[in-house]
Amino acid sequence: LMHQMRGEWFDSVSCLISFSRAAKATKPAEVQQFRHTLVRLASVMHGSALDEICGDGAAGQVCMDITGLDMETLKFLRDCTDVYGFNKVEALQHMIQ
């Protein structure tokens, strides 16, 4: 099940990266920023899903360089469950959409 989850998310991210290919010629910096943000958000989403599966007391999963995300996003992700009552994985899915 975990391999299927990772595979589905990998396919989705791959498609989004492919869809941004046409804009790369005219907006290379924006495309690079989009791609890096997408991969970071997907990494946090996958790690959060694994944390959720492991339950309380899990040692947090390693994610790709989250320092590349802006402070507003990092604060929201920190607070989304405790302050806002959102499921972190679902919130990340909405951010990616």
mmCIF file as gemmi writes it, N, C-alpha and C atoms, coordinates in Angstrom:
data_model
loop_
_atom_site.group_PDB
_atom_site.id
_atom_site.type_symbol
_atom_site.label_atom_id
_atom_site.label_alt_id
_atom_site.label_comp_id
_atom_site.label_asym_id
_atom_site.label_entity_id
_atom_site.label_seq_id
_atom_site.pdbx_PDB_ins_code
_atom_site.Cartn_x
_atom_site.Cartn_y
_atom_site.Cartn_z
_atom_site.occupancy
_atom_site.B_iso_or_equiv
_atom_site.pdbx_formal_charge
_atom_site.auth_seq_id
_atom_site.auth_asym_id
_atom_site.pdbx_PDB_model_num
ATOM 1 N N . LEU Axp A 1 ? 0.827 -1.19 0 1 0 ? 1 A 1
ATOM 2 C CA . LEU Axp A 1 ? 0 0 0 1 0 ? 1 A 1
ATOM 3 C C . LEU Axp A 1 ? 0.872 1.256 0 1 0 ? 1 A 1
ATOM 4 N N . MET Axp A 2 ? 1.949 1.25 0.796 1 0 ? 2 A 1
ATOM 5 C CA . MET Axp A 2 ? 2.826 2.417 0.839 1 0 ? 2 A 1
ATOM 6 C C . MET Axp A 2 ? 3.537 2.62 -0.492 1 0 ? 2 A 1
ATOM 7 N N . HIS Axp A 3 ? 3.922 1.534 -1.137 1 0 ? 3 A 1
ATOM 8 C CA . HIS Axp A 3 ? 4.563 1.645 -2.446 1 0 ? 3 A 1
ATOM 9 C C . HIS Axp A 3 ? 3.584 2.195 -3.483 1 0 ? 3 A 1
ATOM 10 N N . GLN Axp A 4 ? 2.341 1.791 -3.38 1 0 ? 4 A 1
ATOM 11 C CA . GLN Axp A 4 ? 1.32 2.294 -4.299 1 0 ? 4 A 1
ATOM 12 C C . GLN Axp A 4 ? 1.108 3.786 -4.074 1 0 ? 4 A 1
ATOM 13 N N . MET Axp A 5 ? 1.047 4.203 -2.805 1 0 ? 5 A 1
ATOM 14 C CA . MET Axp A 5 ? 0.873 5.613 -2.476 1 0 ? 5 A 1
ATOM 15 C C . MET Axp A 5 ? 2.032 6.429 -3.045 1 0 ? 5 A 1
ATOM 16 N N . ARG Axp A 6 ? 3.242 5.991 -2.801 1 0 ? 6 A 1
ATOM 17 C CA . ARG Axp A 6 ? 4.421 6.696 -3.311 1 0 ? 6 A 1
ATOM 18 C C . ARG Axp A 6 ? 4.399 6.743 -4.83 1 0 ? 6 A 1
ATOM 19 N N . GLY Axp A 7 ? 4.009 5.646 -5.46 1 0 ? 7 A 1
ATOM 20 C CA . GLY Axp A 7 ? 3.948 5.591 -6.917 1 0 ? 7 A 1
ATOM 21 C C . GLY Axp A 7 ? 2.916 6.536 -7.506 1 0 ? 7 A 1
ATOM 22 N N . GLU Axp A 8 ? 1.756 6.608 -6.866 1 0 ? 8 A 1
ATOM 23 C CA . GLU Axp A 8 ? 0.711 7.523 -7.346 1 0 ? 8 A 1
ATOM 24 C C . GLU Axp A 8 ? 1.164 8.971 -7.245 1 0 ? 8 A 1
ATOM 25 N N . TRP Axp A 9 ? 1.782 9.321 -6.117 1 0 ? 9 A 1
ATOM 26 C CA . TRP Axp A 9 ? 2.247 10.701 -5.94 1 0 ? 9 A 1
ATOM 27 C C . TRP Axp A 9 ? 3.397 11.009 -6.883 1 0 ? 9 A 1
ATOM 28 N N . PHE Axp A 10 ? 4.283 10.036 -7.11 1 0 ? 10 A 1
ATOM 29 C CA . PHE Axp A 10 ? 5.394 10.232 -8.042 1 0 ? 10 A 1
ATOM 30 C C . PHE Axp A 10 ? 4.851 10.491 -9.448 1 0 ? 10 A 1
ATOM 31 N N . ASP Axp A 11 ? 3.867 9.715 -9.864 1 0 ? 11 A 1
ATOM 32 C CA . ASP Axp A 11 ? 3.269 9.919 -11.188 1 0 ? 11 A 1
ATOM 33 C C . ASP Axp A 11 ? 2.628 11.3 -11.302 1 0 ? 11 A 1
ATOM 34 N N . SER Axp A 12 ? 1.945 11.728 -10.262 1 0 ? 12 A 1
ATOM 35 C CA . SER Axp A 12 ? 1.297 13.041 -10.28 1 0 ? 12 A 1
ATOM 36 C C . SER Axp A 12 ? 2.324 14.159 -10.389 1 0 ? 12 A 1
ATOM 37 N N . VAL Axp A 13 ? 3.372 14.076 -9.597 1 0 ? 13 A 1
ATOM 38 C CA . VAL Axp A 13 ? 4.421 15.1 -9.642 1 0 ? 13 A 1
ATOM 39 C C . VAL Axp A 13 ? 5.11 15.08 -10.997 1 0 ? 13 A 1
ATOM 40 N N . SER Axp A 14 ? 5.363 13.904 -11.526 1 0 ? 14 A 1
ATOM 41 C CA . SER Axp A 14 ? 5.998 13.799 -12.846 1 0 ? 14 A 1
ATOM 42 C C . SER Axp A 14 ? 5.148 14.457 -13.926 1 0 ? 14 A 1
ATOM 43 N N . CYS Axp A 15 ? 3.852 14.251 -13.863 1 0 ? 15 A 1
ATOM 44 C CA . CYS Axp A 15 ? 2.959 14.875 -14.845 1 0 ? 15 A 1
ATOM 45 C C . CYS Axp A 15 ? 2.997 16.392 -14.716 1 0 ? 15 A 1
ATOM 46 N N . LEU Axp A 16 ? 2.94 16.905 -13.495 1 0 ? 16 A 1
ATOM 47 C CA . LEU Axp A 16 ? 2.96 18.359 -13.302 1 0 ? 16 A 1
ATOM 48 C C . LEU Axp A 16 ? 4.278 18.96 -13.783 1 0 ? 16 A 1
ATOM 49 N N . ILE Axp A 17 ? 5.361 18.267 -13.562 1 0 ? 17 A 1
ATOM 50 C CA . ILE Axp A 17 ? 6.649 18.756 -14.061 1 0 ? 17 A 1
ATOM 51 C C . ILE Axp A 17 ? 6.652 18.744 -15.582 1 0 ? 17 A 1
ATOM 52 N N . SER Axp A 18 ? 6.114 17.699 -16.18 1 0 ? 18 A 1
ATOM 53 C CA . SER Axp A 18 ? 6.031 17.634 -17.647 1 0 ? 18 A 1
ATOM 54 C C . SER Axp A 18 ? 5.156 18.745 -18.207 1 0 ? 18 A 1
ATOM 55 N N . PHE Axp A 19 ? 4.05 19.038 -17.544 1 0 ? 19 A 1
ATOM 56 C CA . PHE Axp A 19 ? 3.147 20.082 -18.02 1 0 ? 19 A 1
ATOM 57 C C . PHE Axp A 19 ? 3.803 21.458 -17.982 1 0 ? 19 A 1
ATOM 58 N N . SER Axp A 20 ? 4.793 21.641 -17.131 1 0 ? 20 A 1
ATOM 59 C CA . SER Axp A 20 ? 5.463 22.942 -17.034 1 0 ? 20 A 1
ATOM 60 C C . SER Axp A 20 ? 6.577 23.109 -18.075 1 0 ? 20 A 1
ATOM 61 N N . ARG Axp A 21 ? 6.807 22.087 -18.846 1 0 ? 21 A 1
ATOM 62 C CA . ARG Axp A 21 ? 7.902 22.092 -19.822 1 0 ? 21 A 1
ATOM 63 C C . ARG Axp A 21 ? 7.767 23.198 -20.865 1 0 ? 21 A 1
ATOM 64 N N . ALA Axp A 22 ? 6.569 23.44 -21.336 1 0 ? 22 A 1
ATOM 65 C CA . ALA Axp A 22 ? 6.358 24.446 -22.381 1 0 ? 22 A 1
ATOM 66 C C . ALA Axp A 22 ? 6.729 25.849 -21.904 1 0 ? 22 A 1
ATOM 67 N N . ALA Axp A 23 ? 6.514 26.139 -20.637 1 0 ? 23 A 1
ATOM 68 C CA . ALA Axp A 23 ? 6.798 27.473 -20.106 1 0 ? 23 A 1
ATOM 69 C C . ALA Axp A 23 ? 8.278 27.684 -19.79 1 0 ? 23 A 1
ATOM 70 N N . LYS Axp A 24 ? 9.046 26.618 -19.81 1 0 ? 24 A 1
ATOM 71 C CA . LYS Axp A 24 ? 10.451 26.713 -19.421 1 0 ? 24 A 1
ATOM 72 C C . LYS Axp A 24 ? 11.251 27.636 -20.344 1 0 ? 24 A 1
ATOM 73 N N . ALA Axp A 25 ? 10.913 27.674 -21.614 1 0 ? 25 A 1
ATOM 74 C CA . ALA Axp A 25 ? 11.659 28.516 -22.566 1 0 ? 25 A 1
ATOM 75 C C . ALA Axp A 25 ? 11.457 30.005 -22.294 1 0 ? 25 A 1
ATOM 76 N N . THR Axp A 26 ? 10.247 30.395 -21.896 1 0 ? 26 A 1
ATOM 77 C CA . THR Axp A 26 ? 9.955 31.815 -21.698 1 0 ? 26 A 1
ATOM 78 C C . THR Axp A 26 ? 10.082 32.269 -20.243 1 0 ? 26 A 1
ATOM 79 N N . LYS Axp A 27 ? 9.932 31.341 -19.295 1 0 ? 27 A 1
ATOM 80 C CA . LYS Axp A 27 ? 9.996 31.71 -17.874 1 0 ? 27 A 1
ATOM 81 C C . LYS Axp A 27 ? 10.807 30.675 -17.093 1 0 ? 27 A 1
ATOM 82 N N . PRO Axp A 28 ? 12.093 30.561 -17.395 1 0 ? 28 A 1
ATOM 83 C CA . PRO Axp A 28 ? 12.889 29.494 -16.761 1 0 ? 28 A 1
ATOM 84 C C . PRO Axp A 28 ? 12.982 29.603 -15.236 1 0 ? 28 A 1
ATOM 85 N N . ALA Axp A 29 ? 13.119 30.816 -14.703 1 0 ? 29 A 1
ATOM 86 C CA . ALA Axp A 29 ? 13.24 30.971 -13.243 1 0 ? 29 A 1
ATOM 87 C C . ALA Axp A 29 ? 11.941 30.58 -12.544 1 0 ? 29 A 1
ATOM 88 N N . GLU Axp A 30 ? 10.808 30.989 -13.116 1 0 ? 30 A 1
ATOM 89 C CA . GLU Axp A 30 ? 9.516 30.67 -12.51 1 0 ? 30 A 1
ATOM 90 C C . GLU Axp A 30 ? 9.238 29.172 -12.563 1 0 ? 30 A 1
ATOM 91 N N . VAL Axp A 31 ? 9.599 28.545 -13.667 1 0 ? 31 A 1
ATOM 92 C CA . VAL Axp A 31 ? 9.402 27.098 -13.805 1 0 ? 31 A 1
ATOM 93 C C . VAL Axp A 31 ? 10.277 26.352 -12.809 1 0 ? 31 A 1
ATOM 94 N N . GLN Axp A 32 ? 11.511 26.796 -12.657 1 0 ? 32 A 1
ATOM 95 C CA . GLN Axp A 32 ? 12.396 26.144 -11.693 1 0 ? 32 A 1
ATOM 96 C C . GLN Axp A 32 ? 11.847 26.284 -10.273 1 0 ? 32 A 1
ATOM 97 N N . GLN Axp A 33 ? 11.386 27.483 -9.919 1 0 ? 33 A 1
ATOM 98 C CA . GLN Axp A 33 ? 10.805 27.702 -8.598 1 0 ? 33 A 1
ATOM 99 C C . GLN Axp A 33 ? 9.57 26.825 -8.391 1 0 ? 33 A 1
ATOM 100 N N . PHE Axp A 34 ? 8.7 26.747 -9.405 1 0 ? 34 A 1
ATOM 101 C CA . PHE Axp A 34 ? 7.502 25.91 -9.337 1 0 ? 34 A 1
ATOM 102 C C . PHE Axp A 34 ? 7.881 24.454 -9.106 1 0 ? 34 A 1
ATOM 103 N N . ARG Axp A 35 ? 8.828 23.962 -9.881 1 0 ? 35 A 1
ATOM 104 C CA . ARG Axp A 35 ? 9.229 22.563 -9.77 1 0 ? 35 A 1
ATOM 105 C C . ARG Axp A 35 ? 9.843 22.25 -8.413 1 0 ? 35 A 1
ATOM 106 N N . HIS Axp A 36 ? 10.704 23.134 -7.936 1 0 ? 36 A 1
ATOM 107 C CA . HIS Axp A 36 ? 11.333 22.899 -6.637 1 0 ? 36 A 1
ATOM 108 C C . HIS Axp A 36 ? 10.293 22.91 -5.518 1 0 ? 36 A 1
ATOM 109 N N . THR Axp A 37 ? 9.362 23.86 -5.585 1 0 ? 37 A 1
ATOM 110 C CA . THR Axp A 37 ? 8.302 23.932 -4.581 1 0 ? 37 A 1
ATOM 111 C C . THR Axp A 37 ? 7.428 22.684 -4.634 1 0 ? 37 A 1
ATOM 112 N N . LEU Axp A 38 ? 7.081 22.256 -5.834 1 0 ? 38 A 1
ATOM 113 C CA . LEU Axp A 38 ? 6.253 21.061 -6.013 1 0 ? 38 A 1
ATOM 114 C C . LEU Axp A 38 ? 6.91 19.837 -5.382 1 0 ? 38 A 1
ATOM 115 N N . VAL Axp A 39 ? 8.176 19.631 -5.652 1 0 ? 39 A 1
ATOM 116 C CA . VAL Axp A 39 ? 8.878 18.462 -5.115 1 0 ? 39 A 1
ATOM 117 C C . VAL Axp A 39 ? 8.978 18.547 -3.595 1 0 ? 39 A 1
ATOM 118 N N . ARG Axp A 40 ? 9.231 19.739 -3.065 1 0 ? 40 A 1
ATOM 119 C CA . ARG Axp A 40 ? 9.305 19.89 -1.608 1 0 ? 40 A 1
ATOM 120 C C . ARG Axp A 40 ? 7.953 19.598 -0.956 1 0 ? 40 A 1
ATOM 121 N N . LEU Axp A 41 ? 6.878 20.142 -1.526 1 0 ? 41 A 1
ATOM 122 C CA . LEU Axp A 41 ? 5.549 19.894 -0.965 1 0 ? 41 A 1
ATOM 123 C C . LEU Axp A 41 ? 5.19 18.406 -1.041 1 0 ? 41 A 1
ATOM 124 N N . ALA Axp A 42 ? 5.52 17.762 -2.147 1 0 ? 42 A 1
ATOM 125 C CA . ALA Axp A 42 ? 5.238 16.329 -2.287 1 0 ? 42 A 1
ATOM 126 C C . ALA Axp A 42 ? 6.048 15.524 -1.276 1 0 ? 42 A 1
ATOM 127 N N . SER Axp A 43 ? 7.282 15.936 -1.034 1 0 ? 43 A 1
ATOM 128 C CA . SER Axp A 43 ? 8.116 15.251 -0.053 1 0 ? 43 A 1
ATOM 129 C C . SER Axp A 43 ? 7.529 15.378 1.349 1 0 ? 43 A 1
ATOM 130 N N . VAL Axp A 44 ? 7.099 16.589 1.711 1 0 ? 44 A 1
ATOM 131 C CA . VAL Axp A 44 ? 6.484 16.801 3.025 1 0 ? 44 A 1
ATOM 132 C C . VAL Axp A 44 ? 5.18 16.009 3.122 1 0 ? 44 A 1
ATOM 133 N N . MET Axp A 45 ? 4.416 15.97 2.029 1 0 ? 45 A 1
ATOM 134 C CA . MET Axp A 45 ? 3.156 15.235 2.032 1 0 ? 45 A 1
ATOM 135 C C . MET Axp A 45 ? 3.407 13.747 2.267 1 0 ? 45 A 1
ATOM 136 N N . HIS Axp A 46 ? 4.386 13.196 1.583 1 0 ? 46 A 1
ATOM 137 C CA . HIS Axp A 46 ? 4.679 11.773 1.744 1 0 ? 46 A 1
ATOM 138 C C . HIS Axp A 46 ? 5.167 11.487 3.171 1 0 ? 46 A 1
ATOM 139 N N . GLY Axp A 47 ? 6.07 12.329 3.667 1 0 ? 47 A 1
ATOM 140 C CA . GLY Axp A 47 ? 6.558 12.152 5.037 1 0 ? 47 A 1
ATOM 141 C C . GLY Axp A 47 ? 5.443 12.269 6.061 1 0 ? 47 A 1
ATOM 142 N N . SER Axp A 48 ? 4.534 13.213 5.842 1 0 ? 48 A 1
ATOM 143 C CA . SER Axp A 48 ? 3.397 13.391 6.759 1 0 ? 48 A 1
ATOM 144 C C . SER Axp A 48 ? 2.473 12.186 6.719 1 0 ? 48 A 1
ATOM 145 N N . ALA Axp A 49 ? 2.275 11.632 5.538 1 0 ? 49 A 1
ATOM 146 C CA . ALA Axp A 49 ? 1.438 10.43 5.426 1 0 ? 49 A 1
ATOM 147 C C . ALA Axp A 49 ? 2.082 9.255 6.162 1 0 ? 49 A 1
ATOM 148 N N . LEU Axp A 50 ? 3.394 9.118 6.038 1 0 ? 50 A 1
ATOM 149 C CA . LEU Axp A 50 ? 4.084 8.041 6.757 1 0 ? 50 A 1
ATOM 150 C C . LEU Axp A 50 ? 4.004 8.262 8.264 1 0 ? 50 A 1
ATOM 151 N N . ASP Axp A 51 ? 4.137 9.524 8.706 1 0 ? 51 A 1
ATOM 152 C CA . ASP Axp A 51 ? 3.982 9.829 10.136 1 0 ? 51 A 1
ATOM 153 C C . ASP Axp A 51 ? 2.59 9.445 10.621 1 0 ? 51 A 1
ATOM 154 N N . GLU Axp A 52 ? 1.595 9.746 9.805 1 0 ? 52 A 1
ATOM 155 C CA . GLU Axp A 52 ? 0.21 9.437 10.166 1 0 ? 52 A 1
ATOM 156 C C . GLU Axp A 52 ? 0.004 7.93 10.297 1 0 ? 52 A 1
ATOM 157 N N . ILE Axp A 53 ? 0.603 7.177 9.394 1 0 ? 53 A 1
ATOM 158 C CA . ILE Axp A 53 ? 0.49 5.717 9.437 1 0 ? 53 A 1
ATOM 159 C C . ILE Axp A 53 ? 1.184 5.157 10.671 1 0 ? 53 A 1
ATOM 160 N N . CYS Axp A 54 ? 2.352 5.73 11.013 1 0 ? 54 A 1
ATOM 161 C CA . CYS Axp A 54 ? 3.125 5.237 12.163 1 0 ? 54 A 1
ATOM 162 C C . CYS Axp A 54 ? 2.46 5.559 13.488 1 0 ? 54 A 1
ATOM 163 N N . GLY Axp A 55 ? 1.673 6.625 13.523 1 0 ? 55 A 1
ATOM 164 C CA . GLY Axp A 55 ? 0.964 6.982 14.75 1 0 ? 55 A 1
ATOM 165 C C . GLY Axp A 55 ? 1.768 7.877 15.665 1 0 ? 55 A 1
ATOM 166 N N . ASP Axp A 56 ? 1.212 8.113 16.842 1 0 ? 56 A 1
ATOM 167 C CA . ASP Axp A 56 ? 1.853 8.981 17.835 1 0 ? 56 A 1
ATOM 168 C C . ASP Axp A 56 ? 3.197 8.408 18.259 1 0 ? 56 A 1
ATOM 169 N N . GLY Axp A 57 ? 4.111 9.313 18.525 1 0 ? 57 A 1
ATOM 170 C CA . GLY Axp A 57 ? 5.425 8.883 18.971 1 0 ? 57 A 1
ATOM 171 C C . GLY Axp A 57 ? 6.363 8.56 17.83 1 0 ? 57 A 1
ATOM 172 N N . ALA Axp A 58 ? 5.884 8.682 16.592 1 0 ? 58 A 1
ATOM 173 C CA . ALA Axp A 58 ? 6.759 8.424 15.449 1 0 ? 58 A 1
ATOM 174 C C . ALA Axp A 58 ? 7.808 9.52 15.377 1 0 ? 58 A 1
ATOM 175 N N . ALA Axp A 59 ? 8.951 9.17 14.906 1 0 ? 59 A 1
ATOM 176 C CA . ALA Axp A 59 ? 10.081 10.093 14.886 1 0 ? 59 A 1
ATOM 177 C C . ALA Axp A 59 ? 10.093 10.975 13.656 1 0 ? 59 A 1
ATOM 178 N N . GLY Axp A 60 ? 9.084 11.43 13.095 1 0 ? 60 A 1
ATOM 179 C CA . GLY Axp A 60 ? 9.107 12.345 11.96 1 0 ? 60 A 1
ATOM 180 C C . GLY Axp A 60 ? 9.97 11.847 10.806 1 0 ? 60 A 1
ATOM 181 N N . GLN Axp A 61 ? 9.437 11.891 9.648 1 0 ? 61 A 1
ATOM 182 C CA . GLN Axp A 61 ? 10.136 11.402 8.469 1 0 ? 61 A 1
ATOM 183 C C . GLN Axp A 61 ? 11.019 12.505 7.877 1 0 ? 61 A 1
ATOM 184 N N . VAL Axp A 62 ? 12.091 12.11 7.246 1 0 ? 62 A 1
ATOM 185 C CA . VAL Axp A 62 ? 12.998 13.057 6.605 1 0 ? 62 A 1
ATOM 186 C C . VAL Axp A 62 ? 12.361 13.542 5.312 1 0 ? 62 A 1
ATOM 187 N N . CYS Axp A 63 ? 12.37 14.857 5.11 1 0 ? 63 A 1
ATOM 188 C CA . CYS Axp A 63 ? 11.81 15.458 3.902 1 0 ? 63 A 1
ATOM 189 C C . CYS Axp A 63 ? 12.886 16.258 3.185 1 0 ? 63 A 1
ATOM 190 N N . MET Axp A 64 ? 12.656 16.494 1.922 1 0 ? 64 A 1
ATOM 191 C CA . MET Axp A 64 ? 13.606 17.278 1.142 1 0 ? 64 A 1
ATOM 192 C C . MET Axp A 64 ? 13.584 18.732 1.596 1 0 ? 64 A 1
ATOM 193 N N . ASP Axp A 65 ? 14.704 19.337 1.692 1 0 ? 65 A 1
ATOM 194 C CA . ASP Axp A 65 ? 14.969 20.74 1.986 1 0 ? 65 A 1
ATOM 195 C C . ASP Axp A 65 ? 13.736 21.637 2.118 1 0 ? 65 A 1
ATOM 196 N N . ILE Axp A 66 ? 13.079 21.584 3.267 1 0 ? 66 A 1
ATOM 197 C CA . ILE Axp A 66 ? 11.886 22.406 3.463 1 0 ? 66 A 1
ATOM 198 C C . ILE Axp A 66 ? 12.226 23.876 3.633 1 0 ? 66 A 1
ATOM 199 N N . THR Axp A 67 ? 13.504 24.194 3.811 1 0 ? 67 A 1
ATOM 200 C CA . THR Axp A 67 ? 13.875 25.609 3.935 1 0 ? 67 A 1
ATOM 201 C C . THR Axp A 67 ? 13.642 26.355 2.626 1 0 ? 67 A 1
ATOM 202 N N . GLY Axp A 68 ? 13.413 25.64 1.551 1 0 ? 68 A 1
ATOM 203 C CA . GLY Axp A 68 ? 13.089 26.268 0.277 1 0 ? 68 A 1
ATOM 204 C C . GLY Axp A 68 ? 11.644 26.734 0.201 1 0 ? 68 A 1
ATOM 205 N N . LEU Axp A 69 ? 10.827 26.373 1.2 1 0 ? 69 A 1
ATOM 206 C CA . LEU Axp A 69 ? 9.44 26.834 1.261 1 0 ? 69 A 1
ATOM 207 C C . LEU Axp A 69 ? 9.392 28.146 2.032 1 0 ? 69 A 1
ATOM 208 N N . ASP Axp A 70 ? 8.444 29.006 1.693 1 0 ? 70 A 1
ATOM 209 C CA . ASP Axp A 70 ? 8.357 30.302 2.366 1 0 ? 70 A 1
ATOM 210 C C . ASP Axp A 70 ? 7.855 30.137 3.799 1 0 ? 70 A 1
ATOM 211 N N . MET Axp A 71 ? 8.121 31.136 4.624 1 0 ? 71 A 1
ATOM 212 C CA . MET Axp A 71 ? 7.779 31.077 6.048 1 0 ? 71 A 1
ATOM 213 C C . MET Axp A 71 ? 6.278 30.926 6.291 1 0 ? 71 A 1
ATOM 214 N N . GLU Axp A 72 ? 5.464 31.563 5.474 1 0 ? 72 A 1
ATOM 215 C CA . GLU Axp A 72 ? 4.008 31.461 5.64 1 0 ? 72 A 1
ATOM 216 C C . GLU Axp A 72 ? 3.55 30.013 5.462 1 0 ? 72 A 1
ATOM 217 N N . THR Axp A 73 ? 4.096 29.337 4.463 1 0 ? 73 A 1
ATOM 218 C CA . THR Axp A 73 ? 3.755 27.934 4.225 1 0 ? 73 A 1
ATOM 219 C C . THR Axp A 73 ? 4.221 27.062 5.383 1 0 ? 73 A 1
ATOM 220 N N . LEU Axp A 74 ? 5.452 27.289 5.847 1 0 ? 74 A 1
ATOM 221 C CA . LEU Axp A 74 ? 5.983 26.49 6.953 1 0 ? 74 A 1
ATOM 222 C C . LEU Axp A 74 ? 5.163 26.691 8.232 1 0 ? 74 A 1
ATOM 223 N N . LYS Axp A 75 ? 4.747 27.924 8.502 1 0 ? 75 A 1
ATOM 224 C CA . LYS Axp A 75 ? 3.913 28.184 9.682 1 0 ? 75 A 1
ATOM 225 C C . LYS Axp A 75 ? 2.559 27.492 9.555 1 0 ? 75 A 1
ATOM 226 N N . PHE Axp A 76 ? 1.971 27.561 8.355 1 0 ? 76 A 1
ATOM 227 C CA . PHE Axp A 76 ? 0.685 26.894 8.154 1 0 ? 76 A 1
ATOM 228 C C . PHE Axp A 76 ? 0.825 25.389 8.367 1 0 ? 76 A 1
ATOM 229 N N . LEU Axp A 77 ? 1.865 24.795 7.804 1 0 ? 77 A 1
ATOM 230 C CA . LEU Axp A 77 ? 2.062 23.356 7.95 1 0 ? 77 A 1
ATOM 231 C C . LEU Axp A 77 ? 2.285 22.973 9.41 1 0 ? 77 A 1
ATOM 232 N N . ARG Axp A 78 ? 2.992 23.808 10.139 1 0 ? 78 A 1
ATOM 233 C CA . ARG Axp A 78 ? 3.218 23.546 11.563 1 0 ? 78 A 1
ATOM 234 C C . ARG Axp A 78 ? 1.904 23.572 12.339 1 0 ? 78 A 1
ATOM 235 N N . ASP Axp A 79 ? 1.03 24.53 11.987 1 0 ? 79 A 1
ATOM 236 C CA . ASP Axp A 79 ? -0.191 24.762 12.756 1 0 ? 79 A 1
ATOM 237 C C . ASP Axp A 79 ? -1.441 24.103 12.187 1 0 ? 79 A 1
ATOM 238 N N . CYS Axp A 80 ? -1.374 23.538 10.995 1 0 ? 80 A 1
ATOM 239 C CA . CYS Axp A 80 ? -2.612 23.132 10.316 1 0 ? 80 A 1
ATOM 240 C C . CYS Axp A 80 ? -3.435 22.12 11.109 1 0 ? 80 A 1
ATOM 241 N N . THR Axp A 81 ? -2.812 21.218 11.798 1 0 ? 81 A 1
ATOM 242 C CA . THR Axp A 81 ? -3.567 20.214 12.554 1 0 ? 81 A 1
ATOM 243 C C . THR Axp A 81 ? -4.013 20.752 13.909 1 0 ? 81 A 1
ATOM 244 N N . ASP Axp A 82 ? -3.074 21.277 14.68 1 0 ? 82 A 1
ATOM 245 C CA . ASP Axp A 82 ? -3.383 21.693 16.054 1 0 ? 82 A 1
ATOM 246 C C . ASP Axp A 82 ? -4.224 22.963 16.12 1 0 ? 82 A 1
ATOM 247 N N . VAL Axp A 83 ? -3.924 23.942 15.271 1 0 ? 83 A 1
ATOM 248 C CA . VAL Axp A 83 ? -4.618 25.218 15.338 1 0 ? 83 A 1
ATOM 249 C C . VAL Axp A 83 ? -5.894 25.221 14.497 1 0 ? 83 A 1
ATOM 250 N N . TYR Axp A 84 ? -5.779 24.713 13.252 1 0 ? 84 A 1
ATOM 251 C CA . TYR Axp A 84 ? -6.899 24.791 12.318 1 0 ? 84 A 1
ATOM 252 C C . TYR Axp A 84 ? -7.731 23.519 12.242 1 0 ? 84 A 1
ATOM 253 N N . GLY Axp A 85 ? -7.214 22.413 12.762 1 0 ? 85 A 1
ATOM 254 C CA . GLY Axp A 85 ? -7.953 21.155 12.745 1 0 ? 85 A 1
ATOM 255 C C . GLY Axp A 85 ? -7.965 20.453 11.395 1 0 ? 85 A 1
ATOM 256 N N . PHE Axp A 86 ? -7.003 20.791 10.528 1 0 ? 86 A 1
ATOM 257 C CA . PHE Axp A 86 ? -6.93 20.168 9.205 1 0 ? 86 A 1
ATOM 258 C C . PHE Axp A 86 ? -6.012 18.957 9.251 1 0 ? 86 A 1
ATOM 259 N N . ASN Axp A 87 ? -6.3 17.987 8.424 1 0 ? 87 A 1
ATOM 260 C CA . ASN Axp A 87 ? -5.387 16.873 8.218 1 0 ? 87 A 1
ATOM 261 C C . ASN Axp A 87 ? -4.238 17.394 7.355 1 0 ? 87 A 1
ATOM 262 N N . LYS Axp A 88 ? -3.006 17.219 7.825 1 0 ? 88 A 1
ATOM 263 C CA . LYS Axp A 88 ? -1.847 17.792 7.142 1 0 ? 88 A 1
ATOM 264 C C . LYS Axp A 88 ? -1.687 17.24 5.719 1 0 ? 88 A 1
ATOM 265 N N . VAL Axp A 89 ? -1.889 15.958 5.536 1 0 ? 89 A 1
ATOM 266 C CA . VAL Axp A 89 ? -1.74 15.349 4.211 1 0 ? 89 A 1
ATOM 267 C C . VAL Axp A 89 ? -2.77 15.938 3.24 1 0 ? 89 A 1
ATOM 268 N N . GLU Axp A 90 ? -4.01 16.052 3.686 1 0 ? 90 A 1
ATOM 269 C CA . GLU Axp A 90 ? -5.044 16.619 2.824 1 0 ? 90 A 1
ATOM 270 C C . GLU Axp A 90 ? -4.771 18.084 2.534 1 0 ? 90 A 1
ATOM 271 N N . ALA Axp A 91 ? -4.286 18.839 3.524 1 0 ? 91 A 1
ATOM 272 C CA . ALA Axp A 91 ? -3.942 20.252 3.309 1 0 ? 91 A 1
ATOM 273 C C . ALA Axp A 91 ? -2.834 20.365 2.264 1 0 ? 91 A 1
ATOM 274 N N . LEU Axp A 92 ? -1.852 19.499 2.331 1 0 ? 92 A 1
ATOM 275 C CA . LEU Axp A 92 ? -0.767 19.513 1.339 1 0 ? 92 A 1
ATOM 276 C C . LEU Axp A 92 ? -1.27 19.148 -0.046 1 0 ? 92 A 1
ATOM 277 N N . GLN Axp A 93 ? -2.191 18.205 -0.129 1 0 ? 93 A 1
ATOM 278 C CA . GLN Axp A 93 ? -2.77 17.873 -1.429 1 0 ? 93 A 1
ATOM 279 C C . GLN Axp A 93 ? -3.464 19.082 -2.033 1 0 ? 93 A 1
ATOM 280 N N . HIS Axp A 94 ? -4.182 19.829 -1.218 1 0 ? 94 A 1
ATOM 281 C CA . HIS Axp A 94 ? -4.853 21.027 -1.721 1 0 ? 94 A 1
ATOM 282 C C . HIS Axp A 94 ? -3.853 22.101 -2.13 1 0 ? 94 A 1
ATOM 283 N N . MET Axp A 95 ? -2.764 22.223 -1.398 1 0 ? 95 A 1
ATOM 284 C CA . MET Axp A 95 ? -1.74 23.197 -1.764 1 0 ? 95 A 1
ATOM 285 C C . MET Axp A 95 ? -1.127 22.856 -3.121 1 0 ? 95 A 1
ATOM 286 N N . ILE Axp A 96 ? -0.927 21.585 -3.376 1 0 ? 96 A 1
ATOM 287 C CA . ILE Axp A 96 ? -0.344 21.158 -4.65 1 0 ? 96 A 1
ATOM 288 C C . ILE Axp A 96 ? -1.32 21.357 -5.8 1 0 ? 96 A 1
ATOM 289 N N . GLN Axp A 97 ? -2.607 21.149 -5.543 1 0 ? 97 A 1
ATOM 290 C CA . GLN Axp A 97 ? -3.597 21.339 -6.598 1 0 ? 97 A 1
ATOM 291 C C . GLN Axp A 97 ? -3.626 22.794 -7.003 1 0 ? 97 A 1
